[in-house]
Amino acid sequence: MEKVRPFLMFQDGKAEEAMNFYTSLIEDSAITNIVRYGANESGDEGTVMQATFTLKGQEFMCIDSNVKHQFSFTPSFSIFVTCNTEEELDNIYQKLSEGGQALMPLGDYGFSKKFGWLNDRFGVSWQLNLPN
C-alpha cells in the first residue's frame, strides 16, 4: 500500500477554484499536481482530471467529475482543523462560511475553547477547533 488520502470529487468544474481557495486559507499548503482534461477527452477541456494538494502537510486528491451524480459531499465526512489561536479560527471560519452553511456556529460547546462546523460554498464540510 502506497498511501491513504482523502479524495474530493467536485462537480461543475470547481476543483481548481476550491484548491486555490483552501491553500490560500491555511499556511504551509500548496497545489502539488494538476492533470487537466485535454481536447476530445472525456471531461471538459481544461478541467481537473486529477490533482493533489496539501493542507498543512495532509495530502488530498481531487477531480472535476465529468458525470453528474445524484450525490455530493456530506457532513458525515469533514476536514478537522485544530487552530492555534482564536484569531486564526475566526478568520478561517469567516472565509469558509462565505456562501456556505453553518452547521454549528462558532461557540463554546464544552469540549474546547471554541468550535465551529460548517459546509463551505463547495459543499465540503469543515470542523474548526480551538482546544482547551
MDAnalysis code that builds the backbone (N, CA, C; Angstrom):
import MDAnalysis as mda
import numpy as np

u = mda.Universe.empty(396, n_residues=132, atom_resindex=np.repeat(np.arange(132), 3), trajectory=True)
u.add_TopologyAttr("name", ["N", "CA", "C"] * 132)
u.add_TopologyAttr("resid", np.arange(1, 133))
u.add_TopologyAttr("resname", ["MET", "GLU", "LYS", "VAL", "ARG", "PRO", "PHE", "LEU", "MET", "PHE", "GLN", "ASP", "GLY", "LYS", "ALA", "GLU", "GLU", "ALA", "MET", "ASN", "PHE", "TYR", "THR", "SER", "LEU", "ILE", "GLU", "ASP", "SER", "ALA", "ILE", "THR", "ASN", "ILE", "VAL", "ARG", "TYR", "GLY", "ALA", "ASN", "GLU", "SER", "GLY", "ASP", "GLU", "GLY", "THR", "VAL", "MET", "GLN", "ALA", "THR", "PHE", "THR", "LEU", "LYS", "GLY", "GLN", "GLU", "PHE", "MET", "CYS", "ILE", "ASP", "SER", "ASN", "VAL", "LYS", "HIS", "GLN", "PHE", "SER", "PHE", "THR", "PRO", "SER", "PHE", "SER", "ILE", "PHE", "VAL", "THR", "CYS", "ASN", "THR", "GLU", "GLU", "GLU", "LEU", "ASP", "ASN", "ILE", "TYR", "GLN", "LYS", "LEU", "SER", "GLU", "GLY", "GLY", "GLN", "ALA", "LEU", "MET", "PRO", "LEU", "GLY", "ASP", "TYR", "GLY", "PHE", "SER", "LYS", "LYS", "PHE", "GLY", "TRP", "LEU", "ASN", "ASP", "ARG", "PHE", "GLY", "VAL", "SER", "TRP", "GLN", "LEU", "ASN", "LEU", "PRO", "ASN"])
u.atoms.positions = np.array([
    [0.850, -1.169, 0.000],
    [0.000, 0.000, 0.000],
    [0.894, 1.229, 0.000],
    [0.616, 2.136, -0.921],
    [1.452, 3.330, -1.038],
    [1.008, 4.451, -0.110],
    [-0.265, 4.869, -0.205],
    [-0.754, 5.991, 0.594],
    [-2.245, 5.849, 0.840],
    [-2.692, 6.543, 1.860],
    [-4.114, 6.704, 2.133],
    [-4.342, 8.207, 2.231],
    [-5.291, 8.739, 1.454],
    [-5.542, 10.180, 1.489],
    [-6.993, 10.478, 1.155],
    [-7.535, 11.557, 1.682],
    [-8.902, 11.960, 1.346],
    [-9.002, 12.330, -0.135],
    [-10.162, 12.066, -0.714],
    [-10.410, 12.305, -2.140],
    [-11.702, 13.113, -2.262],
    [-11.635, 14.246, -2.938],
    [-12.786, 15.132, -3.102],
    [-13.197, 15.185, -4.567],
    [-14.461, 14.903, -4.832],
    [-14.986, 14.955, -6.193],
    [-15.884, 16.188, -6.329],
    [-15.475, 17.096, -7.183],
    [-16.236, 18.308, -7.423],
    [-17.016, 18.187, -8.714],
    [-18.156, 18.851, -8.742],
    [-18.950, 18.909, -9.963],
    [-18.932, 20.344, -10.472],
    [-19.277, 20.542, -11.702],
    [-19.343, 21.872, -12.315],
    [-17.987, 22.557, -12.417],
    [-16.908, 21.790, -12.514],
    [-15.589, 22.367, -12.756],
    [-15.041, 23.223, -11.634],
    [-15.330, 22.893, -10.384],
    [-14.938, 23.722, -9.238],
    [-13.681, 23.242, -8.515],
    [-13.059, 22.155, -8.943],
    [-11.923, 21.584, -8.205],
    [-10.764, 22.573, -8.072],
    [-10.367, 23.191, -9.157],
    [-9.214, 24.098, -9.091],
    [-9.531, 25.335, -8.250],
    [-10.727, 25.862, -8.393],
    [-11.140, 27.007, -7.570],
    [-11.098, 26.638, -6.089],
    [-11.600, 25.456, -5.748],
    [-11.599, 25.008, -4.358],
    [-10.171, 24.833, -3.845],
    [-9.309, 24.192, -4.624],
    [-7.917, 24.004, -4.197],
    [-7.226, 25.345, -3.955],
    [-7.420, 26.280, -4.875],
    [-6.811, 27.605, -4.709],
    [-7.322, 28.286, -3.442],
    [-8.611, 28.164, -3.190],
    [-9.219, 28.757, -2.003],
    [-8.655, 28.124, -0.732],
    [-8.660, 26.807, -0.662],
    [-8.200, 26.109, 0.530],
    [-6.721, 26.393, 0.825],
    [-5.885, 26.344, -0.205],
    [-4.455, 26.564, 0.018],
    [-4.161, 28.022, 0.372],
    [-5.048, 28.946, 0.018],
    [-4.848, 30.349, 0.413],
    [-5.232, 30.582, 1.872],
    [-6.076, 29.721, 2.439],
    [-6.546, 29.893, 3.807],
    [-5.597, 29.333, 4.859],
    [-4.894, 28.286, 4.507],
    [-4.126, 27.541, 5.500],
    [-2.642, 27.607, 5.155],
    [-1.840, 28.071, 6.129],
    [-0.392, 28.170, 5.925],
    [0.209, 26.817, 5.578],
    [1.359, 26.871, 4.925],
    [2.102, 25.653, 4.569],
    [1.240, 24.693, 3.759],
    [0.542, 25.240, 2.780],
    [-0.338, 24.453, 1.913],
    [-0.017, 24.788, 0.462],
    [-0.258, 23.833, -0.426],
    [0.080, 24.060, -1.830],
    [-0.638, 23.063, -2.728],
    [-0.867, 23.486, -3.950],
    [-1.296, 22.567, -5.005],
    [-0.024, 21.906, -5.512],
    [0.018, 20.591, -5.488],
    [1.251, 19.885, -5.826],
    [1.243, 19.280, -7.225],
    [0.053, 19.052, -7.786],
    [-0.021, 18.471, -9.133],
    [-1.413, 18.670, -9.699],
    [-1.476, 19.021, -10.966],
    [-2.763, 19.100, -11.677],
    [-2.593, 18.467, -13.050],
    [-3.464, 17.531, -13.366],
    [-3.575, 16.980, -14.716],
    [-4.950, 17.402, -15.222],
    [-4.970, 18.091, -16.354],
    [-6.223, 18.617, -16.894],
    [-6.703, 17.781, -18.081],
    [-8.010, 17.814, -18.277],
    [-8.559, 17.202, -19.484],
    [-8.139, 18.025, -20.693],
    [-7.773, 17.325, -21.735],
    [-7.424, 17.980, -22.987],
    [-8.583, 17.924, -23.955],
    [-8.360, 18.457, -25.146],
    [-9.377, 18.432, -26.196],
    [-9.731, 16.983, -26.527],
    [-10.993, 16.732, -26.747],
    [-11.501, 15.421, -27.154],
    [-11.280, 14.325, -26.117],
    [-11.147, 14.704, -24.844],
    [-11.077, 13.709, -23.780],
    [-12.434, 13.657, -23.084],
    [-12.572, 12.772, -22.110],
    [-13.892, 12.507, -21.534],
    [-14.421, 13.606, -20.624],
    [-13.596, 14.582, -20.233],
    [-14.056, 15.700, -19.419],
    [-13.977, 17.001, -20.186],
    [-14.540, 18.052, -19.598],
    [-14.480, 19.369, -20.244],
    [-13.026, 19.833, -20.297],
    [-12.602, 20.270, -21.462],
    [-11.223, 20.679, -21.663],
    [-10.807, 21.726, -20.627],
    [-9.656, 21.491, -20.001],
    [-9.115, 22.418, -19.017],
    [-9.527, 22.145, -17.580],
    [-10.570, 21.315, -17.391],
    [-10.966, 20.991, -16.021],
    [-10.023, 19.933, -15.450],
    [-10.142, 19.696, -14.158],
    [-9.197, 18.837, -13.447],
    [-9.551, 17.355, -13.623],
    [-8.667, 16.645, -14.290],
    [-8.804, 15.190, -14.415],
    [-8.380, 14.534, -13.107],
    [-7.276, 15.048, -12.545],
    [-6.794, 14.567, -11.247],
    [-5.806, 15.594, -10.710],
    [-5.908, 15.863, -9.425],
    [-4.985, 16.818, -8.803],
    [-4.693, 16.398, -7.373],
    [-3.576, 16.891, -6.875],
    [-3.239, 16.708, -5.471],
    [-2.870, 18.065, -4.886],
    [-3.217, 18.225, -3.617],
    [-2.837, 19.426, -2.889],
    [-2.623, 19.049, -1.436],
    [-1.901, 19.907, -0.719],
    [-1.654, 19.660, 0.690],
    [-2.187, 20.820, 1.516],
    [-2.700, 20.484, 2.687],
    [-3.106, 21.456, 3.692],
    [-2.339, 21.111, 4.954],
    [-1.358, 21.950, 5.305],
    [-0.527, 21.715, 6.490],
    [0.094, 20.316, 6.485],
    [0.511, 19.869, 5.309],
    [1.174, 18.574, 5.193],
    [0.256, 17.401, 4.904],
    [-1.064, 17.570, 5.082],
    [-2.018, 16.496, 4.779],
    [-2.322, 16.534, 3.278],
    [-2.066, 15.433, 2.588],
    [-2.308, 15.379, 1.156],
    [-3.756, 14.999, 0.854],
    [-4.324, 15.673, -0.139],
    [-5.662, 15.403, -0.643],
    [-5.572, 15.175, -2.142],
    [-6.503, 14.413, -2.660],
    [-6.680, 14.283, -4.110],
    [-8.027, 14.875, -4.456],
    [-8.162, 15.352, -5.708],
    [-9.467, 15.814, -6.153],
    [-9.590, 15.719, -7.662],
    [-10.842, 15.767, -8.100],
    [-11.165, 15.741, -9.528],
    [-12.364, 16.636, -9.781],
    [-12.548, 16.982, -11.047],
    [-13.811, 17.512, -11.540],
    [-14.511, 16.336, -12.195],
    [-15.656, 15.954, -11.675],
    [-16.376, 14.823, -12.253],
    [-17.010, 15.249, -13.573],
    [-16.816, 14.432, -14.570],
    [-17.461, 14.707, -15.852],
    [-18.821, 14.017, -15.942],
    [-19.199, 13.315, -14.888],
    [-20.501, 12.658, -14.796],
    [-21.298, 13.368, -13.705],
    [-22.537, 13.716, -13.998],
    [-23.398, 14.332, -12.992],
    [-23.965, 13.239, -12.105],
    [-23.692, 13.333, -10.815],
    [-24.139, 12.338, -9.856],
    [-25.316, 12.858, -9.052],
    [-26.070, 11.970, -8.450],
    [-27.198, 12.327, -7.595],
    [-26.751, 12.556, -6.158],
    [-25.457, 12.651, -5.927],
    [-24.927, 12.854, -4.588],
    [-23.833, 13.895, -4.639],
    [-23.505, 14.415, -3.481],
    [-22.432, 15.393, -3.335],
    [-21.742, 15.112, -2.011],
    [-21.110, 16.120, -1.457],
    [-20.436, 15.971, -0.174],
    [-21.467, 15.843, 0.945],
    [-21.051, 15.234, 2.039],
    [-21.890, 15.086, 3.217],
    [-21.091, 15.490, 4.453],
    [-21.737, 16.104, 5.443],
    [-21.028, 16.450, 6.674],
    [-20.560, 15.233, 7.473],
    [-21.009, 14.041, 7.087],
    [-20.538, 12.837, 7.785],
    [-19.036, 12.663, 7.632],
    [-18.468, 13.283, 6.604],
    [-17.022, 13.316, 6.417],
    [-16.625, 14.774, 6.364],
    [-15.715, 15.180, 7.257],
    [-15.329, 16.584, 7.297],
    [-13.826, 16.707, 7.465],
    [-13.334, 17.896, 7.162],
    [-11.931, 18.227, 7.378],
    [-11.848, 18.886, 8.752],
    [-11.101, 18.281, 9.657],
    [-10.988, 18.763, 11.035],
    [-9.691, 19.547, 11.166],
    [-9.816, 20.806, 11.558],
    [-8.661, 21.700, 11.674],
    [-8.498, 22.123, 13.131],
    [-7.336, 21.864, 13.686],
    [-7.020, 22.331, 15.029],
    [-6.245, 23.637, 14.893],
    [-6.841, 24.717, 15.371],
    [-6.244, 26.047, 15.260],
    [-5.395, 26.359, 16.490],
    [-4.436, 27.266, 16.321],
    [-3.557, 27.669, 17.414],
    [-4.087, 28.864, 18.191],
    [-4.852, 29.737, 17.502],
    [-5.351, 30.946, 18.152],
    [-6.814, 31.169, 17.783],
    [-7.487, 31.935, 18.625],
    [-8.878, 32.284, 18.339],
    [-8.970, 33.126, 17.069],
    [-8.007, 34.011, 16.867],
    [-7.991, 34.849, 15.663],
    [-7.893, 33.984, 14.402],
    [-7.030, 32.982, 14.430],
    [-6.880, 32.070, 13.296],
    [-8.194, 31.336, 13.031],
    [-8.811, 30.812, 14.072],
    [-10.075, 30.089, 13.934],
    [-11.158, 31.012, 13.371],
    [-11.300, 32.204, 13.928],
    [-12.322, 33.149, 13.471],
    [-12.125, 33.519, 12.001],
    [-10.879, 33.754, 11.615],
    [-10.570, 34.148, 10.239],
    [-10.920, 33.034, 9.250],
    [-10.485, 31.822, 9.541],
    [-10.764, 30.703, 8.638],
    [-12.269, 30.423, 8.585],
    [-12.927, 30.452, 9.733],
    [-14.370, 30.210, 9.772],
    [-15.122, 31.238, 8.934],
    [-14.758, 32.498, 9.093],
    [-15.436, 33.571, 8.352],
    [-15.274, 33.368, 6.844],
    [-14.069, 33.054, 6.393],
    [-13.826, 32.881, 4.957],
    [-14.515, 31.635, 4.416],
    [-14.473, 30.540, 5.177],
    [-15.141, 29.317, 4.722],
    [-16.659, 29.464, 4.712],
    [-17.192, 30.297, 5.589],
    [-18.648, 30.417, 5.696],
    [-19.259, 31.280, 4.587],
    [-18.448, 32.070, 3.883],
    [-18.970, 32.910, 2.797],
    [-19.554, 32.019, 1.704],
    [-20.857, 32.104, 1.536],
    [-21.542, 31.269, 0.551],
    [-21.796, 29.856, 1.035],
    [-21.456, 29.588, 2.284],
    [-21.631, 28.253, 2.846],
    [-22.791, 28.197, 3.819],
    [-22.732, 27.201, 4.694],
    [-23.826, 26.964, 5.632],
    [-23.249, 26.533, 6.977],
    [-23.635, 27.256, 8.039],
    [-23.196, 26.886, 9.381],
    [-23.966, 25.666, 9.856],
    [-23.252, 24.681, 10.357],
    [-23.866, 23.506, 10.975],
    [-23.855, 23.658, 12.490],
    [-22.757, 24.157, 13.015],
    [-22.620, 24.524, 14.433],
    [-21.882, 25.863, 14.433],
    [-22.602, 26.972, 14.660],
    [-21.938, 28.281, 14.656],
    [-20.817, 28.325, 15.696],
    [-19.876, 29.228, 15.500],
    [-18.774, 29.346, 16.445],
    [-19.300, 29.516, 17.859],
    [-18.734, 28.723, 18.770],
    [-19.172, 28.826, 20.149],
    [-18.391, 27.905, 21.064],
    [-18.760, 27.954, 22.337],
    [-18.188, 27.083, 23.350],
    [-19.193, 25.961, 23.595],
    [-18.863, 24.774, 23.123],
    [-19.752, 23.630, 23.274],
    [-19.307, 22.719, 24.412],
    [-18.346, 23.183, 25.201],
    [-17.913, 22.446, 26.372],
    [-16.725, 21.529, 26.163],
    [-16.430, 21.152, 24.932],
    [-15.323, 20.220, 24.702],
    [-14.067, 20.915, 24.178],
    [-14.133, 22.239, 23.973],
    [-12.973, 23.013, 23.549],
    [-13.222, 24.474, 23.900],
    [-12.202, 25.309, 23.705],
    [-12.383, 26.743, 23.960],
    [-13.384, 27.346, 22.977],
    [-13.246, 26.951, 21.711],
    [-14.120, 27.475, 20.663],
    [-14.164, 26.459, 19.539],
    [-15.338, 26.310, 18.944],
    [-15.542, 25.291, 17.908],
    [-16.579, 25.800, 16.913],
    [-16.412, 25.433, 15.665],
    [-17.404, 25.704, 14.636],
    [-17.378, 24.617, 13.581],
    [-18.548, 24.313, 13.018],
    [-18.682, 23.285, 11.978],
    [-19.527, 23.886, 10.875],
    [-19.062, 23.778, 9.642],
    [-19.784, 24.378, 8.523],
    [-19.514, 23.638, 7.226],
    [-20.394, 23.870, 6.274],
    [-20.168, 23.456, 4.893],
    [-19.747, 24.701, 4.128],
    [-18.658, 24.609, 3.362],
    [-18.220, 25.765, 2.582],
    [-19.050, 25.890, 1.305],
    [-18.749, 26.866, 0.496],
    [-19.533, 27.136, -0.727],
    [-19.452, 26.014, -1.753],
    [-18.491, 25.107, -1.600],
    [-18.365, 23.960, -2.500],
    [-19.088, 22.735, -1.946],
    [-19.580, 22.841, -0.705],
    [-20.269, 21.723, -0.066],
    [-19.385, 20.880, 0.834],
    [-18.090, 21.200, 0.896],
    [-17.165, 20.447, 1.736],
    [-17.365, 20.868, 3.193],
    [-17.389, 19.890, 4.085],
    [-17.639, 20.117, 5.498],
    [-16.324, 20.289, 6.257],
    [-16.302, 21.287, 7.155],
    [-15.126, 21.620, 7.951],
    [-15.507, 21.725, 9.415],
    [-14.664, 21.194, 10.283],
    [-14.766, 21.417, 11.715],
    [-13.509, 22.177, 12.142],
    [-13.729, 23.306, 12.797],
    [-12.615, 24.144, 13.248],
    [-12.620, 24.152, 14.767],
    [-11.481, 23.835, 15.356],
    [-11.407, 23.642, 16.790],
    [-10.252, 24.439, 17.395],
    [-10.529, 25.063, 18.537],
    [-9.501, 25.684, 19.358],
    [-9.484, 24.907, 20.664],
    [-8.489, 24.029, 20.846],
    [-8.505, 23.155, 22.029],
    [-8.344, 23.928, 23.333],
    [-8.782, 23.291, 24.407],
    [-8.642, 23.880, 25.757],
    [-7.181, 24.049, 26.123],
])
